[in-house]
Amino acid sequence: MPGLDNYRALLARIDEMCRATAERFHEEIVCRPGCDSCCRHLSIFAVEAAALTQALRELPVEQAQEIRSAAAQAAADGPCPLLKGGLCLLYRARPIICRTHGLPLLLIREGAKGVDFCPENFRGLTSIPGNAVLDLERLNEALATINALYLRSFPGPERLTLAQALLADSD
């Protein structure tokens, strides 16, 4: 799909950072298939929705229809419509928030910086080195910029729910 080059480049960088952290802390990170309590129905940027739509189009018809059916029935505050049996049905095209969830993220809450991660991870550590922490603010700024560039060529809403993204081309 046109317009996704910048997004794919960002994904490659994020995936490399996540892979390096996961390898370095493989004993402390317990995220695994079936560990899905963080998999919620959320909103994503339009550029991420376009990547999901493209991945959905590449699936066999029956599989794509199963995903669209789940999306049509998804509750706004419920589990992710891509979740089935504890696994993501479009894992390779999952949004950035899904790729980074559970890993140490530097974020700002009420004006103070802090590191957050899944409470199941890093239980044996008293500290996490700074080079293993993803700066969520910088990551979100990059994603927002890429989304703005995408929307210049493909106008539409800035954000969509996962269900909206999955149903966008089902007409």
C-alpha positions in Angstrom: 0.0 0.0 0.0 1.4 3.4 -0.9 2.3 5.8 1.8 3.5 3.3 4.4 7.3 3.5 3.8 7.9 5.9 6.7 5.8 3.8 9.0 7.5 0.6 8.0 10.9 2.2 8.6 9.8 3.2 12.1 8.5 -0.3 12.7 11.8 -1.8 11.7 13.6 0.5 14.3 11.1 -0.3 17.0 11.2 -4.0 16.3 15.0 -4.0 16.5 14.9 -2.1 19.9 12.3 -4.5 21.3 14.2 -7.5 20.0 17.4 -6.3 21.7 15.6 -5.7 25.0 13.8 -9.0 24.8 17.1 -10.9 24.1 19.0 -9.0 26.8 16.3 -9.6 29.5 14.9 -12.9 28.3 14.8 -14.2 31.9 12.9 -11.2 33.2 10.3 -10.8 30.4 7.5 -13.3 30.7 5.3 -12.1 27.8 4.4 -15.2 25.7 1.6 -16.6 23.6 -1.5 -16.7 25.6 -0.4 -13.8 27.9 -3.1 -11.5 26.6 -4.5 -9.4 29.4 -3.0 -6.3 27.8 -4.7 -7.0 24.5 -7.6 -4.4 24.6 -9.7 -2.8 21.9 -8.0 0.5 21.4 -7.6 3.3 18.9 -4.7 3.6 16.5 -3.3 6.1 14.1 -4.6 6.1 10.5 -1.3 5.0 9.1 -1.4 2.0 11.5 -4.9 1.2 10.4 -3.8 1.3 6.7 -1.0 -1.3 7.6 -3.6 -3.5 9.3 -6.0 -3.2 6.3 -3.2 -4.2 3.9 -2.3 -7.2 6.0 -6.0 -8.2 6.2 -6.3 -8.0 2.4 -3.3 -10.4 2.1 -5.1 -13.2 4.2 -7.2 -16.0 2.7 -10.8 -14.8 2.4 -12.1 -17.1 5.1 -9.5 -15.8 7.6 -10.2 -12.2 6.7 -13.9 -12.7 7.1 -13.4 -14.2 10.6 -11.5 -11.2 11.6 -14.0 -8.8 10.2 -16.8 -10.7 12.0 -15.0 -10.4 15.3 -14.4 -6.7 14.6 -18.1 -6.1 13.9 -19.0 -7.6 17.3 -16.2 -6.0 19.3 -17.1 -4.0 22.3 -15.3 -0.6 22.6 -14.0 -1.4 26.1 -13.4 -5.1 25.5 -10.7 -7.4 24.3 -8.9 -6.7 21.1 -10.9 -7.9 18.1 -7.7 -9.5 16.7 -7.4 -11.8 19.7 -8.3 -15.4 19.3 -7.3 -18.2 21.7 -4.7 -15.9 23.3 -3.0 -15.1 20.0 -3.1 -12.1 17.7 -4.6 -13.0 14.3 -2.5 -10.2 12.6 0.6 -10.4 14.7 3.0 -9.4 12.0 1.0 -6.2 11.4 0.2 -5.4 15.0 0.2 -1.7 16.0 3.2 -0.1 17.7 1.6 -0.1 21.1 1.2 -3.9 20.9 4.9 -4.3 19.9 6.1 -2.3 22.9 3.6 -3.4 25.6 5.2 -5.0 28.6 8.7 -3.6 27.8 10.2 -0.8 29.9 8.8 2.5 28.6 9.9 6.0 29.7 6.7 8.1 30.0 5.5 11.3 31.6 2.6 11.2 34.1 1.5 14.3 35.9 4.6 16.1 34.7 7.0 13.5 36.2 9.1 11.1 34.1 9.0 7.4 35.1 9.5 4.0 33.7 6.6 1.6 33.4 6.3 -2.0 32.2 4.1 -5.0 32.7 4.1 -5.9 36.4 4.7 -9.5 35.5 8.1 -8.6 33.9 11.4 -7.6 35.5 10.3 -8.9 38.9 13.9 -9.8 39.9 15.5 -6.5 39.0 15.9 -3.5 41.2 16.7 -1.2 38.2 16.7 -1.3 34.4 19.5 0.3 32.4 18.5 3.4 30.5 19.5 2.0 27.2 16.9 -0.8 27.6 14.1 1.8 28.1 12.0 3.0 25.1 11.2 6.7 25.3 7.5 6.7 24.7 7.2 10.4 24.1 9.8 10.3 21.3 8.2 7.2 19.8 4.8 8.8 19.9 6.1 12.1 18.3 7.7 10.1 15.5 4.5 8.1 14.9 2.3 11.3 15.0 4.6 12.9 12.4 4.5 9.9 10.2 0.7 9.8 10.6 0.4 13.5 9.6 2.5 12.9 6.5 0.3 9.9 5.6 -2.9 11.9 6.1 -1.6 14.5 3.6 -1.7 11.9 0.9 -4.6 9.9 2.2 -7.0 12.3 4.1 -9.3 10.8 6.7 -9.6 10.6 10.5 -6.4 10.9 12.5 -7.3 7.8 14.7 -9.6 4.8 14.3 -10.6 2.0 16.6 -9.1 -1.4 15.7 -12.7 -2.5 14.6 -13.1 0.6 12.4 -9.7 -0.2 10.8 -10.6 -3.8 10.2 -14.0 -3.0 8.8 -12.9 -0.1 6.6 -12.6 -1.9 3.3 -15.3 -4.6 3.9 -18.0 -2.7 1.9 
